[in-house]
């Protein structure tokens, strides 16, 4: 890889027509897409929340399903951003050659990538907000700070979209994404406080956990949904921002290397 | 439907026989000493090229000659290793984005959006050029008519034939009224009917003043469409000029292809033996490829008289064409 690929991503509003293209495709398939986004986390929420919750005492002073609600908001956001920036972006890049078509116009690869990033985060915003709406409507949460969860969802969506684009830039085929899920996403989901408090983990693992983006997402969303102001807001926000900036820069450089040769 | 409306307004219609603009300052594309290497492999090894406004120029070459890489450099889709490029008067790759505003591109492999209808494909593509929706919508009927897809606004891409997809891709490349249209192997994989329809559309565009740059490895395509062409091999331009001019410069005007079994007395000998004994005396130049001897001649009478007396040999007498020039310059060995 030459140094030439490493200059910062060019950010501009030129991504808007790319975003609109993805939106137009999504609109044609919106109903199954929204149902799919909602069904999985809602099933987890009720299945685990009521099933396991019935066996458990209160966790952190609240019923298990209330504890789990914040985890499910983050989990749903992460999944949505990941699937879009992996499978869907890869289809557009490699299978349908949509990116190639776009780069034949006055748009550049960087515009395409910003479009992918923002689009994946937009779908994640929809998925995360849908779960947020469900848990607040049913009354599992305190509504006082619930709206503040939305900017967190945006950050989490952008972070997992950026991470997904790094993997997509390296992927030879769809099968490659399985490694990302089994080696990164699934262990992280179990270690980041989605299903049980991080404090349950051995101390050594807790240090590792502190480096993972999902941990910081949960650390912000859970207090907000319990009606309290999270501690260390700046630290958690800074980590999430770093997980947007660094992976997106890396994804841009790797994709330039792949496509602009 | 007027083709002039589809193409650039800047070029203006070209009248019969009128020369294309030879002023290089207004050239839609100038390449000077362009090179590109992948590791040790020099794919483009110093290309100089100046397109004249309003002409159709063809890059003709075998697979792997560097045609597509030359185009990718010219369009700013990859950085050249060396040399200078001006596209639509702007330096590339520095200002490639702005330059592509005035260029239409038809890629080698179809990349229409499979999720969209014909009309949606044009609309979405037009937005990439910053065109307003109303402007694009007003243009969609004439673009679809040009593609021979009238009334197929709502047709899904999967329902189109290969030829229809190519034509829609061509129409899509015209959404911004380009001055220069670049096509990478526009008819590869199409049946003869579909190829003729594409050629017909390209001729319309050339007549209306659009400059066209295309790559191909089909001789008939290059000969039919281009005002000038360059034969490329090993990343270099071997020769450049009008098709007729190249034939006149590089090759004897007539070709006699000799094939069949040559019998002398009672022994059956092959074409190869015949060529070794007689071809040099009866033609200026000859090549044996497989079971055929190609004899290149200015005065064919003695050769034809000789052949008439040879039993078992058959022949085809024809004028020299671009393929003869191409094979002379690039050789007959297989390219993979």
Interface residues (C-beta under 8 A of the other chain):
Chain A: X4 X17 X18 X20 X21 X24 X25 X28 X96 X97 X98 X100 X101 X102 X103 X104 X105 X106 X107 X108 X260 X261
Chain B: X38 X75 X77 X78 X79 X97 X98 X100 X101 X105 X107 X109 X111 X112 X113 X114 X115 X116 X120 X124 X125 X127 X128 X129 X130 X176
